[in-house]
Amino acid sequence: MIMIKVENKIKQFVSTIFSYFRSLYLFGDAKKVTFGRFVSLSGPVRIGNNVVIQNNSKIRGNKVQIGDGVYIHENVFIRGRDAVIIGEGSTINRNTCILDKVVIGKYCSIAPNCVIVGSNHNFSDKSALIKRQGSSSKGIVIEDDVWIAANVTVLDGVRVGRGAVIAAGAVVNSSVEPFKVVGGIPAKVIGERK
């Protein structure tokens, strides 16, 4: 038991040293970003101060912006062909996927296993393969102080109002008013914050 504790402390120490050097090399500040193991960044990603990006997370794209104090847990995938913006103090939990045109406000909490996709495949021409019809993007806006519970899917064109709550397992295909609580497939209003 003691050997396992010692081994874990050594791993943590080595990981911390690598994180400091990577942050220093990329941003000129050893404490700007705390990196977990196997974190992948590609493209012109802009990252604020005091950001944590945990193990195996991948962030890539043309216009990805991550605000100050954002915490990104393990196995998160963020890809922005258009802009992906994550506001100050927000948390993105493990195994979440954020794609294309998405704006997440300040101090939002996104639970594990969520899918937030700000684009959609075109499929109107049945004589052509769907893969060859391209895609369109209206984008998704999630305003400040929103809680999205586990296993939620948010579809293109949705705006989630300030302070709203999305119940676990919901599929959100239409906009949500501020401070409403929604749930189900498709998501419907089931309550309101007081």
C-alpha positions as CSV (number, residue, x, y, z in Angstrom):
1,M,0.0,0.0,0.0
2,I,2.8,2.4,0.9
3,M,4.6,1.7,-2.4
4,I,1.4,2.6,-4.4
5,K,1.1,5.9,-2.5
6,V,4.8,6.7,-3.2
7,E,4.4,5.8,-6.9
8,N,1.3,8.0,-7.2
9,K,3.2,10.9,-5.6
10,I,6.1,10.5,-8.0
11,K,3.7,10.4,-11.0
12,Q,2.0,13.5,-9.8
13,F,5.3,15.3,-9.3
14,V,6.6,14.4,-12.8
15,S,3.2,15.4,-14.4
16,T,3.3,18.7,-12.6
17,I,6.9,19.4,-13.8
18,F,5.9,18.6,-17.4
19,S,2.8,20.8,-17.1
20,Y,4.9,23.7,-15.9
21,F,7.4,23.4,-18.8
22,R,4.7,23.0,-21.4
23,S,2.8,26.0,-20.2
24,L,6.1,28.0,-20.0
25,Y,7.0,26.9,-23.6
26,L,3.6,27.6,-25.2
27,F,2.6,30.7,-23.3
28,G,5.6,32.1,-21.5
29,D,4.0,31.5,-18.1
30,A,4.5,28.2,-16.2
31,K,1.2,28.6,-14.3
32,K,-1.1,29.9,-17.1
33,V,-2.4,26.4,-17.9
34,T,-2.2,23.2,-16.0
35,F,-1.9,20.3,-18.4
36,G,-2.8,16.7,-17.8
37,R,-1.2,13.9,-19.7
38,F,-1.7,13.4,-23.4
39,V,-3.4,16.8,-23.9
40,S,-3.5,17.7,-27.6
41,L,-3.8,21.4,-28.8
42,S,-3.8,22.3,-32.5
43,G,-4.7,25.4,-34.4
44,P,-4.8,29.0,-33.1
45,V,-6.3,28.2,-29.7
46,R,-6.5,31.2,-27.3
47,I,-6.4,30.2,-23.6
48,G,-6.9,32.5,-20.6
49,N,-5.2,32.3,-17.2
50,N,-5.5,29.6,-14.6
51,V,-7.0,27.1,-17.0
52,V,-6.9,23.3,-16.3
53,I,-7.0,20.8,-19.1
54,Q,-7.1,17.2,-17.9
55,N,-5.8,14.0,-19.4
56,N,-6.5,12.9,-23.0
57,S,-8.4,16.1,-23.9
58,K,-8.2,17.3,-27.5
59,I,-8.7,20.9,-28.5
60,R,-8.4,22.0,-32.1
61,G,-9.7,24.5,-34.6
62,N,-9.5,27.8,-36.2
63,K,-11.1,30.1,-33.6
64,V,-11.2,28.4,-30.2
65,Q,-11.2,30.7,-27.1
66,I,-11.1,29.5,-23.6
67,G,-11.6,32.1,-20.8
68,D,-9.9,32.5,-17.5
69,G,-10.4,29.8,-14.8
70,V,-12.0,27.3,-17.1
71,Y,-11.7,23.6,-16.0
72,I,-11.8,21.0,-18.7
73,H,-11.9,17.4,-17.4
74,E,-10.6,14.2,-18.9
75,N,-11.4,13.0,-22.5
76,V,-13.1,16.2,-23.6
77,F,-13.1,16.9,-27.4
78,I,-13.4,20.4,-28.7
79,R,-13.3,21.2,-32.4
80,G,-14.1,24.6,-33.9
81,R,-14.3,25.0,-37.6
82,D,-16.1,28.2,-36.7
83,A,-15.7,29.9,-33.4
84,V,-15.9,27.9,-30.1
85,I,-15.9,30.2,-27.1
86,I,-15.9,29.0,-23.5
87,G,-16.5,31.8,-21.0
88,E,-14.7,32.5,-17.7
89,G,-15.1,30.1,-14.8
90,S,-17.0,27.4,-16.8
91,T,-16.5,23.7,-16.3
92,I,-16.6,21.1,-19.0
93,N,-16.8,17.6,-17.6
94,R,-15.3,14.3,-18.9
95,N,-16.2,12.7,-22.2
96,T,-18.0,15.8,-23.5
97,C,-17.9,16.7,-27.2
98,I,-18.2,20.3,-28.4
99,L,-18.2,20.9,-32.1
100,D,-18.3,23.7,-34.6
101,K,-20.1,27.0,-33.8
102,V,-20.7,27.1,-30.0
103,V,-20.6,29.9,-27.5
104,I,-20.7,28.9,-23.8
105,G,-21.1,31.8,-21.3
106,K,-19.5,32.4,-18.0
107,Y,-19.7,30.1,-15.0
108,C,-21.6,27.3,-16.8
109,S,-21.5,23.7,-15.6
110,I,-21.5,21.0,-18.2
111,A,-21.7,17.5,-16.8
112,P,-20.2,14.3,-18.2
113,N,-21.0,12.8,-21.6
114,C,-22.7,15.8,-23.2
115,V,-22.8,16.5,-26.9
116,I,-23.0,20.1,-28.1
117,V,-22.9,20.4,-31.9
118,G,-23.3,23.7,-33.6
119,S,-23.8,22.3,-37.1
120,N,-25.9,19.8,-39.0
121,H,-25.6,17.6,-42.1
122,N,-27.6,18.7,-45.1
123,F,-29.7,15.8,-46.4
124,S,-32.5,17.2,-48.5
125,D,-31.4,15.7,-51.8
126,K,-32.2,12.0,-51.6
127,S,-30.4,11.3,-54.9
128,A,-27.1,12.3,-53.4
129,L,-25.1,10.8,-50.5
130,I,-25.6,12.7,-47.3
131,K,-21.8,12.9,-46.8
132,R,-21.5,14.8,-50.1
133,Q,-24.2,17.3,-49.3
134,G,-22.1,19.3,-46.9
135,S,-23.3,20.8,-43.7
136,S,-24.8,24.0,-42.4
137,S,-24.4,25.9,-39.1
138,K,-26.7,28.2,-37.2
139,G,-24.6,27.8,-34.0
140,I,-25.4,27.3,-30.4
141,V,-25.4,29.9,-27.6
142,I,-25.4,28.9,-24.0
143,E,-25.7,32.0,-21.8
144,D,-24.1,32.5,-18.4
145,D,-24.8,30.4,-15.3
146,V,-26.4,27.4,-17.1
147,W,-26.2,23.9,-15.8
148,I,-26.4,21.1,-18.3
149,A,-26.7,17.7,-16.6
150,A,-25.2,14.4,-17.7
151,N,-25.8,12.8,-21.1
152,V,-27.5,15.9,-22.7
153,T,-27.5,16.6,-26.4
154,V,-27.8,20.2,-27.6
155,L,-28.6,20.6,-31.3
156,D,-27.7,23.3,-33.8
157,G,-29.7,26.5,-33.7
158,V,-30.5,26.4,-29.9
159,R,-30.1,29.3,-27.5
160,V,-30.1,28.3,-23.8
161,G,-31.0,31.3,-21.7
162,R,-29.2,32.6,-18.6
163,G,-29.6,30.5,-15.5
164,A,-31.4,27.6,-17.2
165,V,-31.1,24.0,-16.2
166,I,-31.2,21.1,-18.6
167,A,-32.1,17.7,-17.0
168,A,-30.0,14.6,-17.5
169,G,-30.5,12.8,-20.8
170,A,-32.4,15.6,-22.5
171,V,-32.2,16.3,-26.2
172,V,-32.5,20.1,-26.7
173,N,-33.7,20.9,-30.2
174,S,-35.3,24.3,-29.5
175,S,-34.3,27.4,-27.5
176,V,-34.7,27.5,-23.7
177,E,-35.9,30.6,-21.9
178,P,-33.8,32.1,-19.0
179,F,-34.2,30.3,-15.6
180,K,-36.4,27.5,-17.1
181,V,-35.8,23.8,-16.2
182,V,-36.2,21.5,-19.2
183,G,-36.0,17.8,-19.7
184,G,-37.0,14.9,-21.9
185,I,-36.7,14.0,-25.6
186,P,-37.3,16.5,-27.1
187,A,-36.7,18.8,-24.1
188,K,-39.8,20.5,-22.7
189,V,-40.2,22.9,-19.7
190,I,-40.6,20.9,-16.5
191,G,-40.0,23.7,-14.0
192,E,-38.6,27.1,-13.3
193,R,-35.9,28.4,-10.9
194,K,-37.3,30.7,-8.3
